[in-house]
Amino acid sequence: MLSLFPEKALKMTIANFRLSLNYYHKQQSLNLIIAFTICLSTIFISKSLNGQSFVHGKISDQNGFPLSGATISVKGKNLFCFSDSTGSFRVEAQKGDQLVISFVGYKPNQVSVTDSSSIKINLQSSPEYLDQIIVTGYTSQKQKEIVGSVTSVAPNDLVAIPVGQIEQMLQGRVAGLTVITSGEPGANSIVRIHGIGNFGNVTPLYIIDGIQGDINSINAYDIESLQVLKDAAAYSIYGVRGANGAIVITTQKGKIGKTNLSYDGYFGFQQPLHKAWNLASPQEDADYKWLQFKNSGLSPNDPLYGSQSRPILPDYLFAGSHFGLFENDPLASPDLYNIKPSQGPIYQIVKYDAHGTDWYHEVFKPAFSQNHSIKISGGNEKNHYLLAFGYLDQQGTMINTYLKRFTTRVNTDFTMKNNVRVGENLQLSFTRNPRYTKYDFLIPDDIESVIITPSYRPVYDINGFWSASNGSGGFFPGDNPVAKMTLAKDDRNDNWQVFGNLYAEADFLKHFTIRTSFGGSMNYYYNYTYSFGSIDRTSPASLVENSGYLSSWTWTNTIKYAQTFQKRHTVGVIIGLEEINNYNRGEGGKRLGFYSDAPNYRFLTNGDPSTQTNYSAATASFLGSVFGQFSYGYLDKLFFTVTIRRDGSSVFGPENRFGWFPSIGAAWRMTEENFMKNQRWLTDLKLRASWGETGFNGNTNPLNQYTLYGGAPGDAFYDMMGSSNSTVAGLRMVQIGNPKTGWQKDLVTNIGFESNLFNGKIQLNADWYYKKSEGLLFQLSLPDILGVANRPNANIGSIENKGMDLFLGSKGNFTKNFGWEFAITLTTYHNRILKLNSIPYFDYNNNDVGANVRNEVGQSIGTFFGYRILGYFNSQTDVDHSVKQEAAAPGRFKYQNTNSDEIINDDDRTIIGNPNPDFTTGINFGLTYKNFDFTTFFYGSIGNDVYNGTKYATLSKISLTGSWTTDRHDAIAPIAEAAPLNFSNWNVTNSWPIEKGSYLRCKSLMLGYTFPGDMARKISLTHLRVYIQVLNAFTITKYSGIDPEIAGITQAWGIDHGTYPGNQFQFLFGINLNL
């Protein structure tokens, strides 16, 4: 395709935008990008132990219970350690040294080292855990000062669910965060914060060390902290990028002390589901056909089973083009067998498997997984370093699906002259992630093929070659599910990434800090897919190769001011400028007709040139922003924050390019008031409220504002001379532009409270929110008279979301050695489409028989739409006395007369199901006894419906004992008929496949043991823990499919045409150690 005009539009997009940006702030230029290389080689540490002295001790709380993980540092020296699970520690110190002991939720303590080599220290619990520093947008705040809805997730809770994607680890951990996952290695999850704000991309903004990045590309063991920003007061400072909420991640850095080496790893074994779909056996399949003949008044006649009064199972499925043969039939003679085109016509012979092939367990096999993470870190008061390596090998139970990821991280920071700090965060990664083919309207995907391939077909033919669906050679075993997945072993889906940033900051005039950060990512991807042709090569093999790169850089400059006046008033100000540039380019090609299927022959140049297709494409965008935030605190009890940001996006035309996005938030710590200070049971209570407006420019092509022209030989090249042997390149409209498109705007209100009861034993937090999204960005529906050019995005309507989040936690000790920890999250959201401009609805087509998802004004996004079944016509009299319905007959579906007229037609279709849950919940419970720890985690989704498309594949088995007959009116399926599909059985979308998808899953059971410090030190370790873990121990559900958790896209999910199950049993053994 010619790309002259689109390329020019790319250049105009950036040039015009940069010109416009000068109207509101002077464009900055980056003249020098500091390039440096950090090389860490072998570290030699050889220090004599002679003359060293060590202090032993034990850290406990005020009740004498041991505290694990407390930090013990020697003041003024580069020495520190951590207490183990018994509270014990050992640190190098001399008489007179000062030990500083700190632990989250407790007051710090300082003691002097005396002649005694053993020290016992008790820490007093304190509500000052609210002084914990939380990283938010462009800055950090104490927990008590935050006026927005922010939830922190502990790194240990993340890695407690050992999966390949961090998105999956977040499921159930945060109230207000909805995550729908898949069992496929490397598959992205559906992630939503506070509902569904548009019809396209609703994934939150992921900020990693200050730079937007891919949360699933990093090693979870490298994470130091993770915060989820859920309301406008928290995420509006990110402007247009934060409209879907934000998740802020900070990776680990080196800590003060000697060089430390740590290892975290596990080995696991995953088992496919013991029972999959309830499919018919070969005999049941035959009996079902005879039942269809009987109910239709027809004489039995089938190419496989004959025309007798009962079906006769053959010995051979086919031999060549002959079906349903028996032993000793000369047509099934092995002498006729041939699958080599060079030796004559193809004649494959395949047995009929009367016992039935279990295709699910032929395609899904036990799988091994492993994960290893090694970190080397250390530092002193001025310099810190960390080097981390990660390796993940997550084999999928489906043949040749897996995720392999290699990561290397280098984080360093240096302090110069006490007020200047520089540093970098860098990650290099490589991922290989072959995936299975997803559902397509015309072609069954790889899992659906497992369902619909008849059980009487074996995996192999009589000579051990893959069985095809026909023996005459026009088919290839590519329609054999086992063959297709096995032969895909050489396919590739690779990604290389460099991600990170450089930063420098300096303190000046006592209260000011200036900071600059430049970073981004460079991704290079390569995909390779080879599809085998038919045995006789009349249907040629094909090779598809795609590659490209995605680059992005972000330059952020901020200046911060912070000061406390009269010990009462705390003021903070941050002002910043930010520029973000994105450029993506990709190319690909395809050829058919390869002489050989050998892997070493698979190059595009070896295919038939006449079948060649190729493409190349590029997109570019630019975002320029200025932002500011003012915060005020009074006596640690009243807090107030105002944020404003102005974004300019090259995605939109000049009229709507810029937008202002403000927010305001306030919080009141009531327990700091005199009238609340005597409430001993109430340790801390903070009320907060916020309002804000954010923008969104996602789901929109960067060239959306332009009308583009291009062409290809098939649609724009012309035989100008009429010679029929030459063409002249031409142009046609390939995209209709819309320069009037502008921002989606979200108005967000949030009210909540955070409380701490009984000195930290109970924590209760709650939020209520309302979010209205206006000017939704979506593709226009235009008349066909305008041609086949791509339609532009426009602002088409509005959506509202409202709901509540609830968190309840408890932590404490039964006895000195016996403790507990409990947490439950509850998430609700209710969304409703308020307006779609000139149309009342639009459908999403994802069903064999037509559209089954309708997004309609007044309804939730993604609702299932069709005819609601009232029951069955039980007699001809019932048919005659019912509202007129096409093809009505005894035993067929009777539909609801929704509009109460005289006929059942399209106007009677209605909402038949809703994939949005009433609520989701995560439940975590843990016990500790001496050195043992036990945790279990449950996740549940309640009230959601599933469109179970796999139910049709079970129809033959269901119908034998559960279909309608004259004697069985309480049937679970309509009458079995040989008649063609019609309006009153299977030819329209109806409520028959709709099922309740509620479930509660035990996602994890873990038992661990931490070796006592003295025992670990005998083998030169400072910490050693081992554990065993069971994942997906059980799922409680009434759903008849294999897994009720069904992902999809924003417009349509919860549709099961064969899902990669995420509820497969897995057993793990893991170890954590420190040197």
MITORNU-663064 format. One record per residue (C-alpha): x, y, z. Coordinates in steps of 0.05 Angstrom, whole numbers, plus 5000, padded with zeros to 4 digits. Layout:
! residues N
XYZ;...
END
This chain:
! residues 1075
500050005000;502550694983;503851105046;506051785020;500052145046;499851815115;507351935123;506352675109;500652675159;505452385211;510252955201;504753475202;502053185266;508453295305;510353955271;503554275280;503054035351;509754305372;507854975340;501354985380;504854795444;508755445444;502255825458;502055605530;509155465551;515855565518;518254925484;524254625518;529754265481;534153725506;541153875480;544853325516;542552625537;547652345586;549751655564;553451215611;554750475621;554750125688;558949505691;558749065752;564048535752;566248025803;565748295873;571248065919;570048115993;575647856037;575348116107;578547796167;573847616223;579347706275;578148296320;570748356301;565448356355;558148206347;552048386387;546247896392;539248096412;531848006405;526448496382;519448446412;513248876418;510549146483;507248476498;513548076486;511547796418;517447746369;517748226311;520347946246;523548416195;525448986242;531449386218;537449436265;542749936242;549150186275;548750946277;554151286236;556750636207;555350236145;552549646184;545549376191;541448736194;534248486200;530848086255;528647386237;521947056250;523646966324;525647696330;533047516338;538647896305;546247916301;550048546280;557348756281;558149296334;562949546387;561949786458;559150486457;555750426389;548550656382;543550146353;537550446318;531549976314;525550126269;519449746247;513149966210;507450106259;512150196319;515950766350;523450746333;528150596390;535550736402;540050356451;547350366469;551849756464;554749586532;559349026557;553648536547;553548196480;546048046484;540648586483;533148536490;529149096459;521649236463;518349696412;511950056429;506350036377;504250716351;499151006304;505051356273;505150806221;501551356184;508451676175;510051126125;512151446059;507651286000;509851435928;504351785889;504452235828;511352565818;512552585892;511652205957;507352336018;506352076087;500351606091;496652076138;497352666090;494152336029;487352616013;485952145955;483951415952;490551045950;491750315967;498549995977;499949265960;505648925997;510848595952;510147945992;502647935976;504248015902;509047435896;504546995940;500846825875;506546565831;504146725760;507747055702;503847705700;503548225755;496548415734;494347715754;497847785822;493448395837;486948025832;483048095897;488548485932;485549185924;478349405937;476049785875;480649415828;477348885783;481848385748;479547835701;485047345684;486646765638;490346115647;494346225584;501646395598;503047125581;495847315568;493948015588;488448095639;482448565639;484249085693;479349615715;479350135770;472450375791;468550085734;468750155658;469950865633;469650765558;468650255502;476050145488;482250155531;480550175605;487249925630;490250365685;496450785674;502650395697;508250835724;514750465739;520150885772;516851515745;516251265673;510150975638;511450245623;508849535617;507449255686;507848545659;514948625632;518248705700;520248185751;515548195811;521248045858;524448715838;518649115866;519649535928;512749845932;506249865892;500550375901;493850375866;491051085855;483551045852;480551745852;481752405817;485352715876;490452165870;491252085794;489152745763;496352995766;497652495709;492352855668;490152515604;494151895619;490851775687;483551755667;483151005680;486651055747;494050925759;498550405789;505250675813;511050195822;517850335853;523249815842;528249615895;534749975908;540849785948;540649906023;546050136070;550549566090;555249026064;554048715996;548048266003;546047695958;538947425959;535446875921;527946745912;525546175870;520645605860;519344985819;512244795802;507944275769;501144435738;495843905724;490443985670;483343955694;481143245710;474443355677;473243815618;467043895576;461343395581;461943145509;458542555476;461941895467;461941585396;456041145415;452241735444;453742135381;450741585338;444641505384;443342255382;443042245306;438041665308;433942065359;433842655311;431442205254;426041915298;423342585323;423442865252;419542265224;425242065178;428341395163;435441335190;440841455138;447941665156;454541575118;457941315181;452540925216;448440645159;440840595154;439040045203;434040105260;439940255305;446640575288;452340105273;459240375292;464240255235;471340015242;474240555197;472541285197;474941345125;479641055074;481041555019;474341865003;470341275029;467041335098;464240835147;468040205127;468739545164;474339045174;476238635112;473439165066;478439185008;477739945006;481039955075;486939535055;493439805083;496539685015;492640274988;495340755041;499341345013;500742045040;506342224992;504042634931;510042404891;507741674896;500741784870;493942014895;493242124970;489741545005;489741615080;486441085124;483841265193;480540805243;473940965277;475441025352;469440705385;472240845454;472841585439;478842055437;479442515497;481743115456;482243565517;487443125551;490943005485;492043755477;492743955550;498443605586;501943675654;506644265653;512744485691;514345195715;520145525749;522146215770;528946465796;530947145820;537847355844;539548035873;546248335893;545648995930;548949435980;551250145994;553150666044;550151336066;551551655999;551551105946;547050505934;547049965881;542749375861;543848855807;538148355795;537247765749;530647415736;528646805697;521446555688;519445925651;511945835655;509945245612;502545225594;498544585598;496444695526;501844415480;507144915459;504245505497;509045815547;512146455574;519646525581;522347175607;529447395622;530548045660;536648425683;535949045727;541149545748;539050095797;544050585826;543951255861;549451715885;549552305932;554552865919;555953445967;549953226009;544853605967;545753325897;543252635878;543852265812;541751575793;538751105742;533850525738;535050055680;531849405659;533548955600;528748405583;527247865532;520647505527;518546915485;511146785488;507846335435;500246375440;494445975414;489846235360;483846605389;476546565370;474546805300;467546845272;469246415212;474945975235;474745585302;480445755348;485245235376;481145105438;474445105403;477344585356;478644135416;471244185433;468244075364;472843535337;468842885342;471142395394;470741825344;476542115306;483341865331;489542285336;493441845287;491941445224;493540705217;500940845204;501941355260;501241985218;496642545240;489342395223;485942885177;478442995169;478542685100;483042175069;483242424997;488842925009;485143585003;485643665078;491643705123;492043485196;492144225212;484944125231;487343595280;488043975346;493943575371;497543625304;496444375298;499244525367;505044035361;507144295293;506945015320;513144875362;517445325317;512745915317;515346535353;512647125390;518847495415;519948165448;526348525468;525749135513;530249665544;526650075597;528850575649;530851285665;536451745687;535052275739;538452825777;535853255834;538553785879;536454135943;537354885948;535255465991;533654966046;526354826024;526854725949;528454115907;529254115832;529153465793;529853255721;528452555695;529352285624;527251575607;522851125566;522850465530;524950145465;521349515446;523049075387;518248515369;518347935320;512747445304;513246825261;507546355243;507845765195;501345425175;501844745142;498044615078;494144005055;497543335045;496943384969;499044114972;492844354935;491844794995;498745115003;502645235067;503645955088;508846355126;507347015160;512847445190;511948105226;516848545262;517449255286;519249705343;515750155393;519550735423;517551235475;521251765515;518952195573;522452815598;519853075665;522353695702;519653885770;521054375826;518454245896;517754685956;516154426026;516254786093;512954766161;511055416195;510255496270;510054736277;502854776256;502354926182;505554486130;505754736058;507954355996;508154575924;510354205862;510654505792;512654105731;513554065656;513153415618;513953185547;512352495520;514052255450;511751595420;513651285353;511750595329;513550255264;512049565238;512449155175;510548455154;509547975097;506247335076;507446815022;504146145005;506545534967;512845275000;516244674969;518344395036;515744445107;522744385137;524044935189;530545135155;526845265090;521845755120;523746415089;519046875053;523546864992;522246124985;514746214977;510846334912;512047064893;505147114861;501947004930;505947544965;502648065009;506348565052;505349195092;508849725132;505750245178;507850765228;504551205280;507151795321;504352215377;506552755424;503952995491;506153635524;504053825595;504754315651;502254145720;502154395791;499854165859;498954545924;498154165990;496854436060;496654096127;494654356195;497054016259;497153326225;489553316226;487053746168;489653656097;487953996033;490553885962;489254245896;491953975830;491654275760;494454005696;494154245624;495453725570;496353825496;495753215451;497653145378;492152635370;486853185364;485953765316;487854485333;480854655359;480854125414;488253985424;488954265495;485154135559;485254355632;484353805685;483454025757;482153655822;481153815895;481453375957;480953446032;482052996092;480553046167;483852606219;478352636271;482452256323;487052856328;481353276355;480953346431;473853066434;476352406402;483052306438;480051916496;476951386450;482150846463;478850346418;479450826359;486850896343;486051316280;480251556236;481051966173;475252226132;476752466061;473052726000;475252915930;472753165863;476453225798;476153245723;480752825680;481552735605;482652145559;485452095489;486051335483;482650885432;484351405379;489051345319;494351895322;492452075251;484952105267;484452845248;486852735177;483552465114;488651995084;489751715015;493351094994;492450484951;494249774934;494049384868;487449064886;483549704899;487050314870;491450094811;488250184742;489049904671;489250594641;491150364570;486249784567;491749294550;490148824608;497548724620;499649344657;496949804711;498150504735;498550644810;492751034836;489951304901;483651224940;481151485007;483551015061;481451415122;476251955134;478952485180;475452855236;479153465263;473253625310;474553025355;476653225426;477952975495;473752485533;472452815600;471252445666;468152785726;469852385789;467152465860;469852035917;468152005991;471551536040;474551396107;480551016135;480450756206;484950376253;481950046314;484549746378;491749976368;492449676299;488849016309;483249206262;483349656200;476949866163;476950296100;471250466054;470050885991;463951105952;465051395883;461251675824;464651755756;461352055694;465051995628;462952475573;465052525500;466851785494;471751655438;469151135390;468950995316;463451335278;458150945240;457551265171;453451095108;456350575061;455851085005;462251385033;466150765012;470650295051;475350815081;476550735155;471751145197;474551655246;473551685321;468752195348;465852395415;459551975415;456351945484;457151855559;457451315613;456851325688;459950865740;458550855814;460150365869;463350225936;470049935959;470949606026;477149356062;477148996129;483648756160;485848466226;492648296254;495048066322;497347506367;493646966405;499746796446;507146976446;508546486389;501846456355;499347026311;494047166258;492947616198;486447706160;484148156103;478048196059;476748656001;469948795970;469049145903;462549375870;461249775808;455049925768;455750235700;450450515654;450750795584;447451485588;448051715515;450451495447;448952135408;445051955345;444251205357;440750825413;445550235413;451049865377;452149115374;458448705380;458348085336;461647485371;456846905361;455946355310;448746585296;449447345300;450347905349;449647705422;452448325456;448848995455;451349645484;444950035493;443050695526;440350555596;444049885602;450849655625;456649565578;457248865549;450248605563;447847975526;442048105479;437147635446;430547265455;428747055525;426246335529;419846225569;419845475558;417645005503;411444915461;408544295493;403244135440;400244375375;394644675416;399945075455;402745315388;395845515362;394045915425;400746275431;403146915399;405246795327;412446565323;416246335261;417445585257;413645455322;412544705336;411944245395;418544165431;421644805404;423245445443;417645915463;420146635466;417847205510;413247715477;417048305504;413048855471;406248515481;404248535407;401547985362;408047695336;414947485359;420247865318;426548285326;422848785369;422048255423;429448165435;431648405503;437348375554;438347645571;444647685614;449848145644;457247965651;458448515703;458648215773;454648475832;461248465871;468048145873;471947965935;478847755958;479847396024;486747296054;487946916119;494546756152;497246426215;504146416245;506645936298;513845996319;517745896255;511845646214;507246076172;500845886135;496846316088;490846206043;487746665992;480746635961;477747035904;470447065885;466047395833;458647405849;452647575805;455747555736;452847185676;456646785624;454746645552;456745915549;457945785475;461045105492;454244865514;452344755442;457944245435;454843845493;447943845461;448343135434;449842845503;444643295538;439243125488;439542375499;436842435569;434643155576;431443395511;424043535503;419542945487;412042865492;413242545559;418643025583;416243745586;421143965641;426843885592;433644235593;434144245517;429144295459;426943705418;432543355380;431043445306;434443305239;430843905210;434944515189;436345065238;430545545246;428046145285;425045705340;431145285355;438345485342;438346005287;437746625331;441146845395;436946655455;437846555530;439145805527;446845875535;446446405589;448746135656;450446415725;457946515728;458846645802;464646285835;469246265895;476246005883;481645795932;487446105893;492945925942;494745506002;501845606028;505745296085;512645576101;518245466151;523645976169;529945666197;532445976262;537846496254;543246076288;541745476243;541845906180;548546226200;551645536206;551145486130;553246206120;546246476110;542747046145;535846826125;532946166099;525645996087;522545416049;515345326030;510444885994;504345165958;498044935924;494745385872;487445325850;485944785902;478444835886;473045265855;465845305879;461045465822;454745235787;457445405718;457544805672;463545015631;470744885652;472145575682;467146135698;472646675694;472146905622;476147495596;475047855530;475148595510;471849215540;465849175494;464648435503;467047935554;464347335592;463346965526;465846255529;467245925462;472845525494;477245865545;484245715569;482545495640;485645895696;483345415751;488244855739;491444535800;498744705812;503844485864;510044885881;516244835923;519945485938;525845765975;527946465999;534946586024;539947146039;547447106043;
END
